[in-house]
Structure formats: C-alpha cells, structure tokens
Amino acid sequence: MCCKRKRLYLNDFFAALWQDKDPFDEAEKLAGEVFRQVKNRRTFRFETAGKAFFAKVHRGIGWREILKNVLMFKMPALGADNEFDAINLYTARGGKTMTVCAFGSRNWNPAERESFIITAELKNMPNLEEYTSNWPQRPPCPAEKIKLTRKLAVAAAIMHDNGINHRDCYLCHFMLKKPEYDLYVIDLHRAQIRKKVPRHYLIKDLAGLYFSSRDIGIGKKDIFRFLEVYFNLPLRQVLKEKSALLKAIRSAGDKLYLKEQRRKARGEKS
C-alpha cells in the first residue's frame, strides 16, 4: 500500500487563479524565461495578470540519483519542501528572503516526489556579486562597505543561529534592496534545517562567503568586522575562541578559490 503525502499552500492570488483546478497540474503548465533546467528541476520567471514570479518545479529524482548522492556523501535536493520550510523559518526569525506565493508537494516516496514553489519577484535588486563586481576599479565609500559587511554578517547569523545551512552560500545569493541596504537570501532549495548547524556545513557556508568575496577588495578589517557581528563577540574573543574554526573556513575558502582559478584557466563556465 502506497502512503500518500500532500502539502499545499496558495496565497489569495493563486487560490483565485487556480480555483477548481489541480495546482500541481497548473504549476507544471507554467512557462517563462528559464534560468536553470536540469533533469528533475526547472527554474524560471513568468508573468501572469500583470504580476511577476519565480518558480521552481521539481520532479522525482529516482533512487539511482539518491543513491549516487549518498555514496558521494551528499544530501540530494528532493524537492521544494526544504526551501519552503527554510523561507518560513528564516522569515519568522527576522530574516529577509523571498515571499512564497504558492507551494505544493506530494508523495511520501522521495524518489517520486513532485513539488513546486512560486515566489514573488524581487524587483530592482542586484545580487551582491553583481553589485560589488566593480569595487576593485571603483571602491565604495567606507561607510557603504561597513554597512554591507554588517548586513551580510547579520543575514548569515540569522540562518546559522536558527539551524539553517544554505549549502550555496555565495554573494550571488544575497539580493540588495536600496536605499535600506537590506539583504534578501535567495535560492534555498538545498538548505537544511536542524536544531544546530553541523560544523562541516557551517564551514562550508562561511567558506563560500569568504571565497566569493576574495576579488572585490575585502581586507582584514572587513573580515574582522564581519566576524564581530556574526559571532556577536568582541574581536579578541573571536580570534581566541574560534581560531580552529576560522582556520578551517579560510582553508576551505582558499581551496574553492584555487579550484575556480583552475576552472577559469581551462576556459570552463561556472
């Protein structure tokens, strides 16, 4: 006997739009500007009734793909559930992220799970990778760099203090809203939620931030400022009590950077 499993959330807009229709069928029919398409997931932007949205539609990845990931000591992204739960938890804890407009997930069997998540478009917001790309040529004023460093530290701390690890924690996954300088975390489809983030995944997330900021003119003072805010401790105490962790983060970040430089030398795309 196959156990059924179904989760569904529709805001007022989609509840009216899809009234008397199967939301899973309607999500599958959606089409727009595709940003990423792999075997089991389609990410795209679409418009309807004058509103713009981003959607991720997931299909079951199959037991072979699950087993392959497990053998490589990786946790596969099985659907939209993790993203939906991470968005809700992060928002509840005071973080800024995407607004979910519709979500659905069905089938207990992880290999055959179907799911989708639709979020409102974050308009007129560059990601931090784009925004800081010209900093080496045109450095920002010190006040702006300090503000963004503090905002990024707070955004990361809210995630990790509440048991969320991103798994793709790079500058490109933080959207900037001005003039408030608020940062919105995006692309949480691989996020994991626990009571406490394991050390391995904490290092992975923070190494991702360190790696992706290597070429934008970040100095020791900026890193120290980030650490003070992130750990909410005086710098002297951070450097003393977290020295082993910081060494591991730097080592992991340096490995990512070296790997990226080798990829670029071969002329490969990200």
Secondary structure, 3 states (H helix, E strand, C coil): CCCCCEEEEECHHHHHHCCCCCHHHHHHHCCCEEEEEECCEEEEEEEECCEEEEEEEECCCHHHHHHHHHHCCCCCCCCCHHHHHHHHHHHHCCCCECCEEEEEEECCCCCCCEEEEEEECCCCCCEHHHHCCCCCCCCCCHHHHHHHHHHHHHHHHHHHHCCEECCCCCHHHEEEECCCCEEEECCCCCCEECCCCCHHHHHHHHHHHHHHCCCCCCCHHHHHHHHHHHHCCCHHHHHHHCHHHHHHHHHHHHHHHHHHHHHHHCCCCC
